[in-house]
Amino acid sequence: MKPYLLGLLLVAGLANAECFVRSSTNITKSALGGQPTDMQKIIKSDAAGFKCILRYRILIDDEWATVEGEGQAKIEDLACARALDARKGYQLLEPTRERVSSDQLLICTDLREIRIRPVKPGEIIWESETDIHRIGNERGYFNYKDTRCRMFTERNARDGNLLTYQGVICQADSKTNSKWRVVDKY
């Protein structure tokens, strides 16, 4: 087979594939240390007590940084003591290359994207193709005849009306983490 023909077939195959950008961003938070200094305080009071916002400077990795802390309590001094807790303060620094890293990767695949969609009884699906049940008590898993099952809801707009269906899905094979069967929808 000619090399240019093979390349053309490869490009034609990618034209039908869905592509996604996988992005990862990591922010490194330095350990706060040293003694707080140069404190600025804002006090707010309401029926629940006092809210204290402290902005202060602290030495982190041999550099001065601005840190802001927030605390709430019935007593003003206690609220400010909580705001000064250096382990819970937020650094107010401009991000630098050492603290923020980011990677992006373009991924193209022929695999069908899994999305929530209308389903039919008897259909074999991925579990996440159905929405969780809207009622909290109905969200959990349950066993029926040694099979793991759960309830789901499905919303569909038709003729200007919002229709809500409920249903049950169960694992198609309880021995493996497999696809699920739509048992019923009503």
C-alpha positions as CSV (number, residue, x, y, z in Angstrom):
1,M,0.0,0.0,0.0
2,K,1.3,3.5,-0.9
3,P,2.4,5.6,2.2
4,Y,0.3,8.6,1.2
5,L,-2.8,6.4,0.9
6,L,-2.2,5.0,4.4
7,G,-1.8,8.5,5.7
8,L,-5.1,9.6,4.0
9,L,-6.9,6.6,5.5
10,L,-5.6,7.5,9.0
11,V,-6.7,11.2,8.6
12,A,-10.1,10.1,7.3
13,G,-10.5,7.8,10.4
14,L,-9.7,10.7,12.7
15,A,-12.3,12.9,11.0
16,N,-15.0,10.7,12.5
17,A,-13.4,10.4,15.9
18,E,-14.5,12.7,18.8
19,C,-11.7,14.8,20.2
20,F,-11.4,16.1,23.7
21,V,-8.9,18.3,25.5
22,R,-7.8,16.8,28.8
23,S,-6.5,19.5,31.0
24,S,-4.8,19.3,34.4
25,T,-3.9,22.3,36.6
26,N,-2.1,21.9,39.9
27,I,-1.5,24.7,42.4
28,T,1.1,24.1,45.1
29,K,0.3,25.7,48.4
30,S,3.4,26.4,50.5
31,A,3.2,25.5,54.2
32,L,2.5,28.7,56.1
33,G,5.0,29.4,58.8
34,G,6.6,32.1,60.9
35,Q,4.9,34.7,63.0
36,P,2.1,36.9,61.5
37,T,2.8,40.6,61.4
38,D,1.4,43.8,60.1
39,M,-2.2,42.8,60.8
40,Q,-5.2,44.6,59.3
41,K,-8.6,43.8,60.8
42,I,-12.2,44.0,59.7
43,I,-15.0,43.2,62.2
44,K,-18.6,42.6,61.3
45,S,-21.3,41.7,63.8
46,D,-24.8,40.2,63.3
47,A,-27.3,38.2,65.3
48,A,-25.0,35.1,65.0
49,G,-22.0,36.8,66.6
50,F,-18.9,38.3,65.2
51,K,-17.0,37.8,61.9
52,C,-13.4,38.8,61.9
53,I,-11.3,39.1,58.7
54,L,-7.6,39.4,59.2
55,R,-5.1,40.3,56.5
56,Y,-1.5,39.9,57.6
57,R,2.0,39.3,56.4
58,I,4.0,36.2,57.1
59,L,7.4,34.8,56.1
60,I,7.0,31.8,53.7
61,D,10.1,30.1,52.2
62,D,12.2,33.2,52.9
63,E,9.7,35.5,51.2
64,W,7.0,37.8,52.6
65,A,3.5,36.8,51.6
66,T,0.1,38.3,52.3
67,V,-2.4,35.9,54.0
68,E,-6.0,36.4,54.7
69,G,-7.9,34.5,57.4
70,E,-11.6,34.5,58.4
71,G,-13.1,33.5,61.7
72,Q,-16.6,33.5,63.3
73,A,-17.6,33.3,67.0
74,K,-19.9,34.7,69.6
75,I,-17.0,36.7,71.0
76,E,-14.9,39.1,68.9
77,D,-11.5,38.0,70.3
78,L,-12.3,34.4,69.6
79,A,-13.4,35.2,66.1
80,C,-10.1,37.0,65.4
81,A,-8.1,34.2,67.0
82,R,-9.7,31.8,64.6
83,A,-9.0,34.1,61.7
84,L,-5.3,34.1,62.7
85,D,-5.0,30.3,62.5
86,A,-2.2,30.2,60.0
87,R,-3.1,26.7,58.8
88,K,-6.4,27.9,57.4
89,G,-5.2,31.2,55.9
90,Y,-5.4,31.9,52.2
91,Q,-2.3,33.2,50.4
92,L,-3.0,36.3,48.4
93,L,-0.1,35.9,46.0
94,E,0.2,36.4,42.3
95,P,0.7,32.9,40.9
96,T,4.2,32.1,39.8
97,R,5.5,29.4,37.5
98,E,6.8,27.5,40.6
99,R,3.4,27.4,42.2
100,V,1.1,26.8,39.2
101,S,1.6,24.1,36.6
102,S,-0.7,23.1,33.7
103,D,-0.8,20.3,31.2
104,Q,-3.1,19.9,28.2
105,L,-3.4,16.8,26.0
106,L,-5.6,16.4,22.9
107,I,-7.2,13.0,22.8
108,C,-9.2,11.7,19.8
109,T,-11.2,8.5,20.2
110,D,-13.7,6.4,18.3
111,L,-15.4,5.4,21.6
112,R,-18.9,6.8,22.1
113,E,-19.2,9.5,24.7
114,I,-21.2,8.4,27.7
115,R,-24.0,10.9,28.4
116,I,-27.3,10.9,30.2
117,R,-29.9,10.1,27.6
118,P,-33.5,8.7,27.3
119,V,-33.4,4.9,27.8
120,K,-35.9,2.0,27.1
121,P,-36.7,-1.0,29.2
122,G,-34.6,-4.0,28.3
123,E,-31.7,-1.8,27.0
124,I,-28.1,-2.5,28.1
125,I,-26.5,0.8,29.2
126,W,-23.7,2.3,31.2
127,E,-24.8,3.2,34.7
128,S,-24.1,6.9,34.2
129,E,-26.3,7.1,31.2
130,T,-29.2,7.6,33.6
131,D,-29.6,10.4,36.1
132,I,-29.6,9.8,39.8
133,H,-33.0,9.8,41.5
134,R,-34.2,13.3,42.6
135,I,-35.5,12.0,45.9
136,G,-32.7,11.4,48.4
137,N,-34.2,8.3,49.9
138,E,-34.5,6.7,46.4
139,R,-30.8,7.3,45.4
140,G,-29.1,4.4,47.1
141,Y,-28.3,0.9,45.7
142,F,-30.4,-2.1,46.7
143,N,-30.2,-5.8,46.0
144,Y,-32.9,-7.7,44.2
145,K,-32.4,-11.4,43.7
146,D,-28.6,-11.1,44.3
147,T,-28.4,-8.3,41.7
148,R,-27.3,-4.7,42.5
149,C,-29.9,-2.2,41.4
150,R,-30.8,1.5,41.7
151,M,-33.6,3.9,40.9
152,F,-33.2,6.6,38.3
153,T,-35.2,9.6,36.9
154,E,-35.4,10.8,33.3
155,R,-36.6,14.3,32.3
156,N,-38.0,14.9,28.8
157,A,-39.6,18.0,27.3
158,R,-42.4,17.2,24.9
159,D,-45.1,19.6,23.5
160,G,-44.0,22.3,25.9
161,N,-44.4,20.1,28.9
162,L,-41.7,18.6,31.2
163,L,-42.3,14.9,31.6
164,T,-40.5,13.1,34.4
165,Y,-40.1,9.3,34.3
166,Q,-38.7,7.0,37.0
167,G,-37.1,3.7,36.5
168,V,-35.0,0.9,37.8
169,I,-31.6,-0.4,36.4
170,C,-29.7,-3.4,37.6
171,Q,-26.2,-4.7,36.8
172,A,-26.3,-7.1,33.9
173,D,-23.6,-9.3,35.5
174,S,-23.2,-9.0,39.3
175,K,-19.8,-10.7,39.3
176,T,-18.1,-8.0,37.3
177,N,-18.4,-4.2,37.1
178,S,-20.4,-4.4,34.0
179,K,-23.0,-2.5,32.1
180,W,-26.6,-2.2,33.5
181,R,-30.0,-3.3,32.2
182,V,-33.0,-1.0,32.2
183,V,-35.5,-3.2,34.1
184,D,-38.4,-0.7,34.1
185,K,-39.4,2.8,33.3
186,Y,-42.7,4.4,34.3
